[in-house]
Amino acid sequence: MKAGFISLGCAKNLVDTEVMLGILREHSIELTPDPAEADILIVNTCAFIESAKEESITTILSMAEYKGSGCCRSLIVAGCLGQRYGQQLLDEIPEADAILGTGAFQRIMEAVDETLKGNRVVIAGESEVIYDARMPRIMTTPTYTAYVKIAEGCDNNCAFCAIPMVRGHYRSRTIEDICAEVERLAQNGVKEINLIAQDTTNYGRDLYGEPALARLLKKLVRIDGIHWIRSLYSYPRFFTDELIDTIAAEPKICKYVDLPLQHAHNSVLKSMHRPDTRESVEVLLAKIRARIPGVAIRSTFIVGFPGETDAQYQTLRRFIEEQRFDKVGVFTYSREEGTPAFAMANQVSEDVMQERYHDLMSLQCKISEEVNQTLEGRELEVIVEGRDEEQPDIACGRSYREAPEVDGQVYIEGDTDSQPGDIVRVRIVQGFTYDVVGERVSSGAKESAVK
């Protein structure tokens, strides 16, 4: 019996995929990258915004074709789309044999068994499950890097976001369990750990009565073999002084802050149900920059939220211009049913949203290039990820300033020796909008920590 798997959406979804792959392997199901060979096809879907839902549906229908042209006997729709729409999805996509929600990923074999018997099932509903270090997991990332989900769900209830509906309330894993998993990953050769959750700065409040991300980081840095620890999706509200000082003090912790801010006008932030104000965020950003030398700050923003006026947009634009973030992602507002923003008055037209999107991206491209040009002459540690396909004497990788998947790369000219996973020292010679180009100075692979 062979299974093929397609994982869509964010890194948090990818971790669920890796656990499901591990469960399948434990039940002697062979995994194949060729969907034409698969008896079972599983699509782990995303339903965060409209474009993600469209991609999920297109992928499901594409995989359904292998029921006629391949070996497929079971098509299982897993993940956020299944959790959000359940029976409706099964009714509207007759090619699908099972719907498996986000809270039921550990029941993947139940879905497989039922569908192979000829039954069509929905396995979703509310669940308190979160994976732990004991669960089997097959890594799909390169051997030197891994995502570790430290919590599941979200309690922020932002007006535009459907995540609480599909992932449930916030629930943290214990520090001991996370450390056990990271120790195992380190023993298997992983050098970079990327901590993920819907809101990493909220980590531990449900278990320990207070934010505990700093406490977790202090434990993780003691694990031998781990060179980089990066925390993603950190919200401003619980970005504590202790956390700032921990990031600054520990060489293994990447001086990289991912802070999704969404907007900078106080009225829009209030409508979004965000607890921050522009003033409180400015204080936090100033504190982070003052106390973490060389910090790279990434943020994301939404344009076209219901009621956003041109004046409010201009406030956001000026904020980004003044703050000069290292990296910025911009999204147009996606109207999601079931969210408070869905029924709000004064929905912004698509044309206006696109105009604001392109204007902000143009602004940030200029800022990013100028920021990257300031790196020229600086030496950075880089983890090598591969080679340029057209020029094999150019290696490419990431410094502490680039997170996997979402940021640019460091191109290393004249490097014919380094291999994926090597850690080398690179002198930056030229900065561009997304990427930088450098030359190798020396290998840092045997260093005990990467700065």
C-alpha positions in Angstrom: 0.0 0.0 0.0 1.4 3.4 -1.0 0.4 6.9 0.0 1.1 10.3 -1.5 1.0 13.5 0.4 0.6 17.2 -0.5 1.0 19.7 2.2 -0.3 23.3 1.6 -0.2 26.4 3.7 2.1 27.4 6.6 4.8 25.6 8.5 2.4 24.8 11.3 0.4 22.8 8.8 3.6 21.1 7.6 4.3 19.8 11.1 0.9 18.1 11.2 1.7 16.6 7.8 5.0 15.2 9.1 3.3 13.6 12.1 0.7 12.0 9.8 3.5 10.7 7.6 5.1 9.2 10.6 1.8 7.5 11.6 1.4 6.1 8.1 4.9 4.7 8.1 4.3 3.0 11.5 1.4 1.2 9.9 3.6 -0.1 7.1 2.3 2.2 4.4 5.0 3.1 1.9 5.3 6.8 1.0 5.7 7.9 -2.6 6.4 11.3 -4.2 4.6 10.1 -7.4 0.8 10.6 -7.0 0.2 8.2 -10.0 1.6 5.4 -7.8 -0.4 6.1 -4.7 -3.3 4.0 -3.5 -4.0 6.7 -0.9 -3.7 10.5 -1.7 -3.9 13.0 1.2 -4.1 16.7 0.7 -3.4 18.7 3.9 -5.2 21.9 3.1 -5.0 25.6 4.1 -8.1 27.8 4.6 -6.5 31.0 6.0 -7.6 33.3 3.2 -9.6 33.1 0.0 -6.6 32.5 -2.2 -5.4 29.6 0.0 -8.8 28.0 -0.1 -8.8 28.2 -3.9 -5.4 26.6 -4.1 -6.6 23.8 -1.8 -9.7 23.1 -3.9 -7.7 23.2 -7.1 -5.1 20.7 -5.6 -7.9 18.4 -4.4 -9.5 18.2 -7.8 -6.1 17.7 -9.5 -5.4 14.8 -7.2 -8.9 13.4 -7.9 -7.9 12.8 -11.5 -5.6 10.0 -10.3 -8.7 8.0 -9.4 -9.0 7.4 -13.2 -5.4 7.7 -14.4 -3.5 6.3 -11.5 -3.9 3.8 -8.6 -5.8 6.1 -6.2 -8.5 4.3 -4.2 -8.8 6.8 -1.4 -8.6 10.6 -1.5 -8.5 12.2 1.9 -8.8 16.0 2.5 -7.1 16.9 5.8 -6.3 20.2 7.6 -7.9 23.6 7.9 -10.3 23.4 5.0 -11.7 20.1 6.3 -12.0 21.4 9.8 -13.8 24.5 8.7 -16.3 23.0 6.2 -16.6 19.4 7.2 -19.7 17.7 5.8 -20.3 20.6 3.3 -16.9 19.8 1.7 -17.7 16.1 1.5 -21.0 16.9 -0.1 -19.7 19.4 -2.7 -16.6 17.3 -3.7 -17.8 13.9 -4.5 -14.3 12.8 -5.5 -13.2 13.2 -1.8 -13.6 10.1 0.3 -12.8 11.5 3.8 -12.5 14.8 5.5 -10.0 15.0 8.4 -10.0 18.1 10.5 -7.0 19.8 12.2 -8.0 18.4 15.6 -8.1 14.8 14.2 -4.8 14.5 12.3 -3.7 11.7 14.7 -6.7 9.7 13.4 -5.3 9.5 9.9 -5.3 5.6 9.9 -9.0 5.6 10.8 -9.7 7.7 7.7 -7.6 5.4 5.6 -9.3 2.2 6.9 -12.8 3.6 6.4 -12.2 4.8 2.9 -10.6 1.6 1.8 -13.8 -0.1 2.9 -15.7 2.1 0.6 -17.1 4.5 3.3 -17.1 8.3 3.0 -16.5 9.9 6.4 -16.0 13.2 8.2 -13.6 13.1 11.1 -13.4 16.6 12.5 -15.1 18.4 15.3 -13.5 20.0 18.4 -10.4 18.5 19.8 -7.8 19.3 22.4 -5.1 17.3 20.7 -1.6 18.6 20.1 1.3 16.5 19.0 4.0 15.6 21.5 7.6 14.3 21.4 6.4 10.7 21.5 4.5 10.9 18.2 6.2 9.5 15.1 7.3 12.2 12.7 8.9 12.1 9.2 10.8 15.3 8.5 10.2 16.9 5.1 12.5 19.8 5.6 16.3 19.5 4.8 18.1 17.4 7.4 19.8 20.5 9.0 16.6 22.5 9.8 13.3 21.7 11.5 10.1 23.4 12.6 8.9 22.7 16.2 5.4 23.6 17.1 5.3 24.8 20.7 1.6 25.5 20.9 -1.6 25.0 19.0 -4.7 27.3 18.5 -5.2 31.0 19.2 -7.0 33.1 21.7 -6.4 36.5 20.1 -9.6 36.5 18.0 -8.6 39.2 15.6 -11.6 40.4 13.6 -10.2 39.3 10.2 -8.9 35.8 11.2 -10.6 32.4 11.0 -7.7 30.5 12.7 -9.5 30.2 16.1 -12.4 28.6 14.3 -10.3 25.9 12.8 -7.5 25.5 15.3 -9.3 26.1 18.6 -8.2 27.9 21.7 -4.5 28.3 22.6 -2.8 25.3 24.2 0.9 25.0 24.9 3.2 21.9 25.0 5.3 21.6 28.2 8.9 22.8 28.2 10.0 19.3 29.0 8.2 17.8 26.0 9.6 20.4 23.6 13.1 19.9 24.9 12.8 16.2 24.4 11.8 16.6 20.8 14.6 19.1 20.1 17.2 16.8 21.8 16.1 14.1 19.4 16.3 16.4 16.4 19.8 17.5 17.4 20.9 13.9 17.7 19.6 13.4 14.1 21.8 16.2 12.8 19.4 19.2 12.9 21.3 22.5 13.5 18.5 25.0 13.1 15.3 25.0 15.1 12.4 27.3 14.1 9.8 27.6 16.9 6.3 28.1 15.6 2.8 28.7 16.9 0.0 31.0 16.0 1.4 33.4 18.7 4.8 32.3 20.1 5.0 35.1 22.7 1.7 33.8 24.3 3.5 30.4 24.9 3.1 28.9 28.3 0.5 31.3 29.8 -2.1 28.5 29.9 0.3 26.1 31.6 2.5 28.4 33.8 0.3 31.4 34.4 2.7 33.8 32.6 4.5 34.0 29.3 7.2 31.4 29.2 8.9 31.7 25.8 12.0 33.2 27.4 12.1 30.3 29.9 11.8 27.8 27.1 14.6 29.4 25.1 16.9 29.3 28.1 16.4 25.5 28.2 16.8 25.0 24.5 20.1 26.8 24.2 21.7 24.2 26.4 21.0 21.4 23.9 24.2 20.3 22.2 24.3 20.3 18.4 21.8 23.1 18.0 23.4 26.2 16.5 20.4 28.4 15.7 17.1 28.9 17.4 14.5 31.1 15.7 11.1 32.1 17.0 8.4 33.0 14.5 5.0 34.7 14.7 5.7 36.8 17.9 2.9 39.2 18.8 3.7 42.5 20.6 1.4 42.1 23.6 3.7 39.6 25.5 7.0 40.5 24.0 8.5 41.0 27.5 11.7 42.6 28.7 12.9 39.2 29.8 12.4 37.9 26.2 14.3 40.8 24.7 17.2 40.2 27.2 17.2 36.5 26.5 17.4 37.0 22.7 20.2 39.5 23.2 22.2 37.4 25.6 22.1 34.0 24.0 24.4 33.4 21.0 22.4 30.5 19.7 19.2 32.6 19.5 18.9 34.3 16.1 18.7 38.1 16.4 15.5 37.9 14.3 12.1 39.2 15.4 9.0 38.2 13.5 6.3 40.7 14.7 3.0 40.6 12.7 1.6 44.1 13.4 -1.1 44.2 10.7 -1.7 48.0 10.8 -0.5 51.3 12.4 -3.6 53.4 12.7 -5.2 53.1 16.1 -8.8 53.1 14.8 -8.0 50.3 12.4 -6.2 48.3 15.0 -9.2 48.7 17.3 -11.6 47.5 14.6 -9.2 44.6 14.0 -9.6 43.7 17.7 -5.9 44.1 18.1 -4.8 45.2 21.7 -1.9 47.3 20.5 -1.6 50.9 19.5 0.9 52.6 17.2 2.5 54.3 20.2 2.9 51.0 22.2 4.4 49.3 19.1 6.8 52.2 18.5 8.1 51.9 22.1 8.5 48.1 21.7 10.4 48.4 18.4 12.7 51.1 19.9 13.4 48.8 22.9 14.1 45.8 20.7 16.5 47.7 18.5 18.3 49.3 21.4 18.9 46.1 23.3 19.4 43.6 20.5 22.3 44.9 18.4 22.0 43.9 14.7 18.5 42.7 15.1 16.5 41.9 11.9 12.8 42.7 12.2 10.1 41.3 10.0 6.5 42.3 10.0 3.2 41.8 8.1 0.5 44.2 7.3 -3.1 44.1 5.9 -4.4 46.8 3.5 -8.0 47.3 2.7 -9.5 46.2 6.1 -13.2 47.3 6.2 -13.5 51.0 6.7 -9.8 51.8 6.0 -9.7 55.3 4.7 -7.0 56.8 2.5 -5.9 58.9 5.5 -5.6 55.7 7.7 -3.7 54.0 4.9 -1.3 56.9 4.7 -0.7 56.6 8.4 0.3 52.9 7.8 2.5 54.0 4.9 4.4 56.6 6.9 4.8 54.1 9.8 6.5 51.6 7.5 8.6 54.4 5.9 9.8 55.6 9.3 10.4 52.2 10.9 12.4 50.8 8.0 11.7 47.1 8.7 14.2 44.6 7.3 11.4 42.4 5.8 7.7 43.1 5.3 4.9 41.0 4.0 1.8 42.8 2.7 -1.6 41.2 2.3 -4.9 42.5 0.9 -7.8 41.9 3.3 -9.6 38.6 2.7 -13.3 38.6 3.7 -13.8 35.4 5.6 -17.2 34.2 6.6 -17.7 33.6 10.3 -15.3 36.4 11.3 -16.4 39.7 12.9 -15.0 41.6 10.0 -17.1 39.8 7.4 -20.2 41.7 8.3 -18.5 45.1 8.8 -19.7 48.1 6.8 -17.6 50.0 4.3 -15.8 47.0 2.7 -12.9 48.4 0.6 -13.0 47.7 -3.2 -10.6 45.3 -4.7 -9.1 48.0 -6.9 -8.3 50.2 -4.0 -6.8 47.2 -2.1 -4.6 46.4 -5.0 -3.5 49.9 -5.4 -2.5 50.2 -1.8 -0.8 46.7 -1.9 1.4 47.6 -4.8 2.2 51.0 -3.3 3.3 49.5 0.0 5.3 46.8 -1.7 7.1 49.3 -3.9 8.0 51.4 -0.8 9.2 48.3 1.1 11.3 47.1 -1.9 13.2 50.3 -1.8 13.7 50.1 2.0 14.8 46.5 1.9 17.4 47.2 -0.8 18.8 50.1 1.2 18.9 47.9 4.3 20.7 45.1 2.5 23.2 47.6 1.1 24.1 48.6 4.6 25.3 45.0 5.1 28.0 45.3 2.5 31.4 44.7 4.1 29.9 42.8 7.0 30.7 39.2 7.8 27.8 36.8 8.6 27.5 33.1 9.4 25.5 31.4 6.7 23.9 27.9 6.7 24.3 26.5 3.2 21.2 25.2 1.5 22.2 24.4 -2.0 23.7 25.7 -5.3 22.5 28.0 -8.0 21.1 25.8 -10.7 22.7 27.8 -13.6 26.0 28.6 -11.8 27.1 25.7 -9.7 30.1 27.6 -8.4 27.7 29.8 -6.5 26.3 28.4 -3.2 23.2 29.8 -1.6 21.9 29.8 2.0 20.6 31.9 4.8 22.1 34.0 7.6 20.4 34.7 11.0 18.5 37.4 9.1 16.5 35.1 6.8 13.9 32.6 8.0 13.2 29.6 5.8 10.7 29.9 3.0 9.6 33.6 3.6 12.8 35.6 3.3 15.5 36.0 0.7 18.9 34.2 0.4 22.6 34.8 0.7 24.5 33.9 -2.6 28.1 32.9 -2.0 30.2 33.4 -5.1 33.2 31.1 -5.9 32.1 28.5 -3.3 32.5 25.1 -4.9 33.2 23.1 -1.7 30.4 23.7 0.8 27.5 21.3 1.1 23.9 21.7 2.4 24.0 22.1 6.1 27.5 23.5 6.3 27.9 26.7 8.3 30.4 29.1 6.7 31.5 32.7 7.2 30.6 35.1 4.4 31.6 38.6 3.7 28.7 40.5 2.1 29.7 42.4 -1.1 26.4 43.5 -2.5 22.9 43.9 -1.3 19.7 43.7 -3.4 16.0 44.0 -2.7 15.5 40.5 -1.4 18.9 38.8 -1.5 22.5 39.6 -0.8 25.7 38.4 -2.5 28.9 37.6 -0.7 32.2 35.7 -0.7 33.3 32.9 1.6 35.8 33.9 4.3 36.2 30.7 6.2 34.2 27.7 7.5 32.4 28.1 10.8 31.0 24.6 10.8 32.9 23.5 13.8 32.0 26.5 15.9 29.9 25.8 19.0 27.4 28.6 18.1 26.3 30.7 15.2 26.0 34.4 15.9 
